[in-house]
Amino acid sequence: MDIQKLAAFTSLAETLSYSKTAEERFTTQGNITKQIQALERELGLRLFNRSSRKISLTTAGKNLLLGAQTIVAQWELLQEQALELQRENRHRLVIQTIPTINKYHALKLLNAFSRQYPEIDWRLQEMENPQIGQLDNLSEEVIYFARLFDLNQKAFDYRLVEPDRLMVLLPRDHPRAKDKVVHLEQLKEESFLLLGSETGSRQPIIDLCRKAGFIPRDNYGGSRIDMILELVTSHMGISLLMEKTVVNQLSPELVLRPITPGLESYLCFLRTKGSHSVASNCFWNSLK
């Protein structure tokens, strides 16, 4: 049932005048007549007596009036609430980010944005890196900071912040620590300490090892980089990690070395295609 028909009914029941009702509803008398007639056909009831120049409610009209007024009032309240939410969302921004955002230039970009738009309330929410297959379901209300291994995606918009590359983490006294570049196949007999699948980097690393002719023997499955650093320091294995996540955390006992074949990833802000809030657009434009 069209809410506009009910609104026309309740208004006409109050004014008992087609001209006044049309004026209140910013339309014509003809449209009010059509809406009332359509509502009567839909209900199968006559709502107004039209036997004279004046109109009046029928018994059925009187009985249905309170219910119609309640529905119209609830609809108007719902519209007011929706408008209030729209006003709030215009100046509210949620950014879901991988936990290592502090390792990247993205944090400086967010800081610059907050100084440029102090009226916009923003909130950071940590998340694990989404898989490519999940990116089709990005929320329209959220901007994401995530790591991608493939920029040839059309399901979303992105702003590239910076690239990163895969490195091998070794104890300083490891035989390969003296190499300027480590060939991945030379590590096939090693015990690895890899981040878990929830971080999004595990599968690309395993695929890279397979191309080098082996499946890595993995002794770790968590997401704590500090734990991996400690285990490698204790000579309990080596790791393959993105350079910028660990380069500033290395103790003197550890070294990072480039590998070949290499693997690049890309730190990006992401959002769905289409229309967005004012806050979202302000942040997105600040990234240019």
N, C-alpha and C positions, 0 to 999 in steps of 0.2 A: 504494500500500500504506500502510495506517495505521501510523504509527510506534508507536502505543500497543499494537498487536498484537505487534510485534517486541519491545517492552519487556517485555510480559507473558511472552513466550516465553523471553527471556534470564533473567528473574527466576525463572520456574518451573524452568528448567533448573538454576539454582543451588540453589534451596531444595528442589526436588522435593516441594513441599508447597503445595497450593492455598491452605490457610489462611494460611501464612506469606507467600506471595506477595500474597494479598489484603490482609494487614495492611501489608506494605511499600508497597503501591501505593494504600492508602487507599480500597479498594473492597471488593466482596463476592466470595466464592468463585464465585458464579454468574456474575459478570461476567468473571472470569478464565477460567472454563470456556468461555464464549461467545467470548471473544477468541481463545483457542487453537483452538477448533473452526473459527472463521471463517478464521484464518490457514492452517490445514491445508487447508480447502476451496480457498482462493485459490491455494495452492502445489500442490495436488493430491498432497500427501504426508502421511503420518502422522508426527508429530514425537515423540510419547510413547507408550510401552507402558502400557496400563491394564489388564493382565490380572489384577492382584492389587491388594491394598489399597495397595501402594506403586507409585509411578510411576517410570519411567526413560526416558531418551532412546532413541529408535530410532536406527538407523544413519544414516538421513537427518537426524534431528535433530542428531546429533553433527556431521555434515558441514556443516550450515548454521549451527551455533551461532556459530562465530568471525565469520562474515560479519555475522550479526545483531548480535553484540556491537559490532562496529566501527561499524555504521550507528547504533546507539543511542548510542554514545559520541560520535560526530561530531554527532549531533543535540543532545545535552546540551551539548556545547561551543558549538555555534551559539547555543543559547538563552542561555548565560552571556555570550557576546559581545554578543548583542542587548541583554541587560539592562544590560551595562556601557555600551553606546552610549546607551541611554535615559537612564542616570544622567548621562552627560556632556552630553547634549543638553538636559537639564533646566536647565542653567546655562550654556548657550552661545547666543549670539545673533549672527546675521549681518544686517547692514543694508546693502543695496545702494542707493546713492544717486547722484543726478545730481551732477556735479562742483562745482556752485555751491551746495552745501548751506551753505557758510559765509556766504552772503549772506542767509540766512533764519533765522527764530526756531527752526528745527528743531535747530540745533546746541546752543542753550541747553537745549532739551528733553532732548537726549541727555546733556548734561552733568549735568542735574538727576537723570536716571535713574541714571547711573553712580554718583553720590554716594548715592542712596537704596538701590541694590542693588550694593554693592561685590563681592558674591560671584559676580555674573554676569559672565562673560567676554563681551565684545562685540567685534565687528570690523566696520569700515566697508570696503565695497568700492565703488569708483567704477564707474559704468555710464552709458551714454547714456540719455536719457529713453525709456522703452518706448512703443511705439505702442499705441493703445487696443485694437487687435485682438490684441495680444500679452498683454494683461492677463488673459485667460482662462487662461493657462498659467503663472500665478505659482507659484513653488515654495512648498511647504508649510513649508519650513524657513527661509524668508527673509522679512524685512520690507523693503519698498521705500519710498524717499522719492523721489517723482516729481512731475512737473507734469502736471496734467490740464486739459483744455479743456472737459470735460463731466462733471458730477457725477452725472448720471442713469444710473449704471451699477449693475447688480445682480450682476455676476459676482465681485465682491470687496468686502471691507470697507475703509473708509478713515476716517482721522482728518484733518480739515482743519486745517492749520497756519496758513496765511494766503493771501489772494488776491494776485494781481499783475496788472498791466495793461500793455498794449502802448503803447510810446511811440516817437516818431521821434527819432533821434539826428542832430543837425545841427552843422555848424561854426557858431560864434557869429556869423559875418558872413553867414550864409545869409539870403536874403530872408524866409524863413518863420520865422526864429529869433525875430522880434519878435512873432509871433502867440501869443496865450495858448492857443489850440487850433488845430491844423493840420487842415484838411480833406484827407482822404486823396487825393481826386481831383486836388488841386492838385500832387501829387507824381508824377503819371503820366509825366512826361518825365525824371525823375531816374534816375541810375544808383544801384542799390541794392547794399548789401553785407549779404546775409542769411546767417544761420547755416544749416548744412547740414541735410539731412533727418534725419540721425542724432540730432539734438537734439530732435526731435519738434515743434518750433515752426514749421518752415518751411511745411508744408502749410496749417495754419490761417492763416498770414499771407498766403500766396498766394491762398487762398480769399477772404479779406477784401478784398484788392486787386481781385479779379475782380468782387466785388459793387460796388466803387467804379468799375468800368468799364475796368479795364486789367490787364494782366499785367506785373508788375515786371521790368525789365531787371536781372538779377542778375549781378554781377561777382565774387561770392565764393561758396564752397561748403564752407568749413571749419567748425570748431567753436571757434576761438580768438577769444574776445571781445577780448582785448588787441590782436589784429591788426586787428579791425574798428575799434576806437578809434583806432588809429594811421592807418588808411586814411582815416577820416572827418576826422581832424585835418589830413591832407594834401590835403583837398578832392578825394579820389578817388571820392567817392560819399557817400550817406547810408545810414542803417540803420533798421530797425524791430526793436526789442528790448524785452524785458520790463524794466520799470522797475527792479526791485530787483536785477537782475543787474549793472547798470552804474552806478546812481545814486551810489555811493560811489567810483567810479573816474574820474569826469569831471575832465578838465583844464580850466583856464580858457578854453580855445579851443573847448570843446564845450558844447552845451545839449541838454536833453531837453524835448520838448513833448508834451502829450497829443494824441491824434488822434481824429477822428470820421469814420466810425463806429469805435467802440472794440472792443477784444478783451480779455477777461479770462481769466486762467488761475488755477489753484488748486494750491498746493503742499500735498501730502498724504502721509501715511504710508499704505501699502497692505499688505494681506495677504489670503490666500485665506480663504474662508468655511470654517467647520468647526472641528475640534479643533486645538490647538496646544500647543507645549511650555510648561513653566512659565515659562521665560525670556521667551518671546514674549508670554505673557499678562501678565507683570509689566510689560513695556515698554508694551504696548497700554493697560493700565489706568492707567499713569502719564500717558498723554496726555489723559485726561479733564479 
